Amino acid sequence: MDTKLYVSSSPHFRSNATTRRIMLDVIIALMPTAVAACIIFGMQALSLIAICVAGCVLLEYISRKIMKRDTTIGDLSAVVTGLLLALNLPVNIHPLIALFGCLVAIVVVKQMFGGIGMNFVNPALAARIVLLVSFPSQMMSWVVPFWYQKADAITAATPLAAEKGTYSYITLLLGNHGGSIGEVCAAALILGGIYLLIRRVISPIIPCVYIVSAALMSLCVGADPLYQILSGGLMLGAIFMATDYTTSPVTVWGKVIYAVGCGVLTILLRSFSNMPEGVSFSILLMNILTPLIERVTIPRTLGFVKQKKGEKK
């Protein structure tokens, strides 16, 4: 027989998708949110995005050189991290604080653990939490849309911190309120999520189960489900951060358990903690539990026979 048969380890499925192509799709999906941020908060939002993206790319290049590793800025993962970090920050954050967040995300969380695919938590998410703990007043200083501003800085409560009934569903959907620049416009986030689903970059399991779990938990604690879903960073977290390949489970039931945990923890933290937002901490906690979830939900090998108690191996 002239035909050679090759035996190799899994996976046996082949795809034309590369890291660069996947990251480019994520960047495209985030463009509606970035454009909405610039419309809502003005050119200051564009400046913040540029600072974070440039900072992450430069820090990745420098850290890879210092660590004597191959340059990886061409895979665009640093661009995605910078973009996500910027979208999780208030528009009036000091540039040096934003750059410190880039340092945490790229150098500490990503490169010190080996680079892309080796980090155990989402880099942008971890950086946001570090900034929130280190600079709470700056990270929770919200600015209203620029067309309302008649002074240099007008602060306002986010929908989660405001009194009940302050904002309508349409206002939450279109982003006509204060908050992090990437979380305010739910419509833009939904549009980006639809693009990722069409391109099959993400599975619908995690974002859908996350949102449904958060809605059901909201009913349990007496909160308005739709208001909770459209407020804060829930849509941004469910679509773009909880679905991170490296830090989320690969098994179907693992994804379900992971997403349910994110949704339930988000509402519990919003309802009973001293901070109005709970998305970042809930996803971070579930990122840490991902290896355990995968171990529990991994499919049994075909032909596997369970060993009887007391039987020798």
JOQUIUR-V207608 format. One record per pair of residues at least 4 apart in sequence whose C-alpha atoms are under 6 Angstrom apart, sorted by the first residue. I is the first residue (numbers start at 1). J is the second residue. If there is no record, write none. Layout:
I&J  I&J
This chain:
19&75  20&75  20&76  23&76  23&77  29&192  30&192  31&35  32&188  33&182  33&188  33&189  37&41  37&181  38&42  38&43  38&45  38&46  40&145  41&45  41&145  41&146  45&91  49&86  50&54  51&55  52&82  52&86  53&79  53&82  53&83  55&59  56&78  56&82  56&102  57&78  59&63  64&68  64&69  64&71  81&124  85&124  87&181  87&182  88&180  88&182  89&180  90&180  90&181  101&127  102&106  103&107  104&108  104&127  105&109  105&123  105&124  105&127  106&110  107&111  108&112  109&123  110&115  110&119  111&115  113&118  113&119  114&118  117&246  120&247  121&247  121&287  130&134  131&135  132&136  132&139  136&140  142&155  142&156  142&178  142&179  143&154  143&155  143&178  144&177  144&178  157&161  157&162  158&162  158&178  158&179  160&276  161&276  171&175  171&176  172&230  173&185  173&186  173&187  174&185  175&184  175&185  179&184  183&232  183&233  183&236  193&239  196&200  196&201  196&202  197&202  204&208  205&209  206&210  206&255  206&259  207&238  207&239  209&213  209&259  210&259  210&260  210&263  213&260  213&263  214&263  214&264  215&225  217&264  218&223  218&225  219&223  227&231  233&237  234&238  234&279  236&240  237&241  237&242  238&242  244&248  247&287  248&290  249&254  249&255  249&290  249&294  254&258  254&293  254&294  254&297  255&259  261&265  262&266  262&282  262&283  265&269  265&282  266&278  266&279  266&282  267&271  268&272  269&273  269&278  270&276  270&277  270&278  283&287  294&298
